[in-house]
């Protein structure tokens, strides 16, 4: 009877711990979302040799203007139709739904000084990110990082990802996670070699490899950069 009672007590304790952890995660995400307007308050300055000035602005999916929605759709099509190939028509529908979600947070990038006139400052790109849970780890998930072709290769993408990582750390996220199409070799090189991201243990290629499954594959990889031991053990180590 004592052994049965002990096992029951341990099960109850485990359930309680899981519930407490889940509650902490939910509170963490809620706090991160509630402060999204302040995510750019301590953003680093963009420095490069191209004499390019940038102005950043926060946004949320359910508060986008029709002009911003149109811009996002257009830039996504230009940049992503090629890497997605035949999958693009269906993927475009998904991205349109994701775009206007209340959980979709944005950093819009304008070319211009710190206080531009919106009529004169052209938008040159954006980041779409969210706070979520992956394998019981709170993470900042980058849904999109898109720049106009003329501003690619000018370290703007690197600057934005460093800003995203700063936002993740300030909001106690364990990692930054993103999905990249395998056909998008320039993006894969950018994340793996220039920003020191890793193919995550939850990426399909790693999962199939760990299971010894041959012949199964997906068109994308999941990449991550972790900030603590727990996130590293779950999201990086096989």
C-alpha positions as CSV (number, residue, x, y, z in Angstrom):
1,X,0.0,0.0,0.0
2,X,2.8,2.4,0.9
3,X,4.5,1.7,-2.5
4,X,1.2,2.4,-4.4
5,X,0.7,5.5,-2.4
6,X,4.3,6.6,-3.2
7,X,3.7,6.0,-7.0
8,X,0.5,8.0,-6.9
9,X,2.1,10.8,-5.0
10,X,4.9,11.0,-7.6
11,X,2.4,11.0,-10.5
12,X,0.5,13.8,-8.9
13,X,3.7,15.7,-8.3
14,X,4.7,15.3,-12.0
15,X,1.3,16.5,-13.2
16,X,1.5,19.5,-10.9
17,X,5.0,20.3,-12.1
18,X,3.8,20.1,-15.7
19,X,0.8,22.3,-15.1
20,X,3.0,24.8,-13.3
21,X,5.5,24.8,-16.2
22,X,2.7,25.3,-18.7
23,X,1.4,28.2,-16.7
24,X,4.8,29.8,-16.6
25,X,5.2,29.4,-20.3
26,X,1.8,30.9,-21.0
27,X,2.6,33.9,-18.8
28,X,6.0,34.3,-20.5
29,X,4.4,34.5,-23.9
30,X,1.6,36.8,-22.7
31,X,4.2,39.2,-21.3
32,X,6.3,39.1,-24.5
33,X,3.2,39.9,-26.6
34,X,1.9,42.7,-24.4
35,X,5.2,44.6,-24.6
36,X,5.6,44.3,-28.4
37,X,5.5,48.1,-28.9
38,X,8.6,48.4,-26.7
39,X,10.6,45.8,-28.6
40,X,12.5,48.4,-30.6
41,X,13.2,50.7,-27.6
42,X,16.7,49.5,-27.1
43,X,17.5,48.5,-30.7
44,X,21.1,48.8,-31.8
45,X,22.1,51.3,-34.5
46,X,22.5,50.0,-38.0
47,X,26.2,50.7,-39.1
48,X,27.6,50.0,-42.5
49,X,29.9,51.4,-45.1
50,X,27.0,52.2,-47.6
51,X,25.8,55.4,-45.8
52,X,22.3,53.9,-45.6
53,X,20.0,55.2,-42.9
54,X,17.2,53.0,-41.6
55,X,14.0,53.8,-39.6
56,X,12.3,50.9,-37.9
57,X,8.6,50.6,-36.9
58,X,6.7,47.9,-34.9
59,X,3.5,46.4,-36.1
60,X,0.9,43.7,-35.4
61,X,-1.0,41.5,-37.9
62,X,-4.5,42.6,-37.0
63,X,-3.6,46.3,-37.1
64,X,-1.9,46.4,-40.6
65,X,-3.1,49.0,-43.1
66,X,-4.2,47.8,-46.5
67,X,-1.1,49.3,-48.0
68,X,1.2,47.3,-45.7
69,X,-0.7,44.1,-46.5
70,X,-0.4,44.7,-50.2
71,X,3.3,45.4,-49.8
72,X,3.9,42.2,-47.8
73,X,2.1,40.1,-50.3
74,X,4.0,41.6,-53.2
75,X,7.4,41.2,-51.6
76,X,6.7,37.7,-50.5
77,X,5.7,36.7,-54.1
78,X,8.8,38.3,-55.6
79,X,11.2,36.7,-53.1
80,X,9.6,33.3,-52.3
81,X,7.8,32.1,-55.5
82,X,11.1,30.8,-56.8
83,X,12.3,28.8,-53.7
84,X,8.8,27.3,-53.2
85,X,8.3,26.4,-56.8
86,X,5.2,24.4,-57.4
87,X,4.2,24.6,-53.7
88,X,3.9,28.4,-53.9
89,X,0.2,28.8,-54.8
90,X,-0.9,26.9,-51.6
91,X,1.9,28.4,-49.5
92,X,0.8,31.9,-50.6
93,X,-2.7,31.3,-49.2
94,X,-1.2,30.2,-45.9
95,X,1.0,33.2,-45.7
96,X,-1.9,35.5,-46.4
97,X,-3.8,34.0,-43.4
98,X,-0.7,34.2,-41.2
99,X,0.0,37.8,-42.2
100,X,-3.1,39.2,-40.4
101,X,-3.1,37.2,-37.3
102,X,-3.0,39.0,-33.9
103,X,0.0,36.8,-33.0
104,X,2.0,38.1,-36.0
105,X,4.4,40.8,-34.9
106,X,6.4,42.9,-37.3
107,X,9.4,45.1,-37.7
108,X,9.0,47.3,-40.8
109,X,12.2,48.8,-42.3
110,X,12.1,52.2,-44.0
111,X,14.9,53.9,-45.8
112,X,15.4,57.3,-44.2
113,X,16.3,59.3,-41.1
114,X,15.0,58.6,-37.6
115,X,11.9,60.7,-38.1
116,X,10.9,60.3,-41.7
117,X,7.8,61.5,-43.5
118,X,5.9,58.3,-44.3
119,X,5.0,59.7,-47.7
120,X,8.7,60.1,-48.6
121,X,10.4,57.2,-46.7
122,X,10.2,54.0,-48.8
123,X,9.7,50.7,-47.1
124,X,12.5,48.3,-48.0
125,X,11.6,45.1,-46.0
126,X,10.1,43.6,-42.9
127,X,10.5,40.8,-40.3
128,X,7.4,38.8,-39.2
129,X,8.0,37.0,-35.9
130,X,6.0,35.3,-33.1
131,X,6.4,34.0,-29.6
132,X,5.5,30.4,-29.3
133,X,6.4,27.0,-27.7
134,X,8.6,24.4,-29.4
135,X,9.1,21.1,-27.6
136,X,8.2,22.8,-24.3
137,X,10.8,25.6,-24.9
138,X,9.6,29.2,-25.3
139,X,11.0,30.5,-28.5
140,X,10.9,33.5,-30.8
141,X,9.9,32.1,-34.3
142,X,10.9,34.1,-37.3
143,X,8.2,33.5,-39.9
144,X,9.6,35.9,-42.5
145,X,12.7,38.0,-43.1
146,X,12.2,39.8,-46.4
147,X,14.2,42.6,-48.1
148,X,14.0,44.4,-51.4
149,X,16.6,43.0,-53.8
150,X,18.4,46.3,-53.9
151,X,19.1,46.2,-50.2
152,X,20.2,42.6,-49.9
153,X,23.9,42.1,-49.3
154,X,24.2,45.3,-47.3
155,X,24.1,43.7,-43.9
156,X,20.5,44.8,-43.3
157,X,19.4,41.2,-42.8
158,X,22.2,40.5,-40.4
159,X,21.3,43.7,-38.4
160,X,17.6,42.6,-38.2
161,X,18.4,39.1,-37.1
162,X,20.7,40.5,-34.3
163,X,17.8,42.7,-33.3
164,X,15.5,39.7,-33.3
165,X,17.9,37.8,-31.1
166,X,18.1,40.7,-28.7
167,X,14.3,40.8,-28.5
168,X,14.2,37.1,-27.8
169,X,16.8,37.3,-25.0
170,X,15.1,40.3,-23.4
171,X,11.8,38.4,-23.3
172,X,13.4,35.3,-21.8
173,X,13.0,33.1,-24.9
174,X,15.2,30.0,-25.0
175,X,16.0,30.3,-28.7
176,X,15.3,31.9,-32.1
177,X,13.8,29.4,-34.6
178,X,13.0,29.7,-38.3
179,X,12.2,27.6,-41.3
180,X,14.1,27.9,-44.6
181,X,13.4,26.3,-47.9
182,X,16.2,24.0,-49.1
183,X,16.1,25.5,-52.6
184,X,16.9,28.9,-51.0
185,X,20.6,28.1,-50.8
186,X,21.6,31.8,-50.3
187,X,19.4,32.0,-47.2
188,X,20.7,28.7,-45.8
189,X,24.3,30.0,-46.3
190,X,23.3,33.3,-44.6
191,X,21.9,31.6,-41.5
192,X,24.4,28.8,-41.1
193,X,27.7,30.4,-42.1
194,X,27.2,34.1,-41.3
195,X,24.9,34.0,-38.3
196,X,26.0,30.7,-36.8
197,X,22.6,29.1,-36.7
198,X,22.3,25.3,-36.6
199,X,20.0,22.7,-38.2
200,X,17.6,21.9,-35.3
201,X,17.1,18.5,-33.9
202,X,13.4,19.0,-34.7
203,X,14.1,19.6,-38.4
204,X,12.7,16.8,-40.6
205,X,16.1,15.8,-41.9
206,X,17.5,15.3,-38.4
207,X,14.3,13.5,-37.2
208,X,14.4,11.1,-40.1
209,X,18.1,10.5,-39.6
210,X,17.7,9.8,-35.9
211,X,14.9,7.3,-36.7
212,X,16.9,5.6,-39.4
213,X,14.3,6.4,-42.0
214,X,15.6,6.4,-45.6
215,X,13.9,8.0,-48.5
216,X,11.7,10.4,-46.6
217,X,12.4,14.1,-46.9
218,X,10.9,17.6,-46.7
219,X,11.5,20.7,-48.8
220,X,12.6,22.7,-45.8
221,X,14.9,22.7,-42.8
222,X,14.3,24.1,-39.3
223,X,17.2,26.2,-38.0
224,X,17.8,27.6,-34.5
225,X,20.1,29.5,-32.3
226,X,19.8,28.7,-28.6
227,X,20.5,30.8,-25.5
228,X,20.5,28.4,-22.6
229,X,21.4,24.8,-21.8
230,X,17.9,23.5,-21.7
231,X,17.0,24.9,-25.1
232,X,20.3,23.6,-26.6
233,X,19.7,20.1,-25.2
234,X,16.2,20.0,-26.7
235,X,16.5,21.9,-30.0
236,X,20.1,21.3,-31.0
237,X,21.5,18.1,-29.6
238,X,20.3,14.9,-31.3
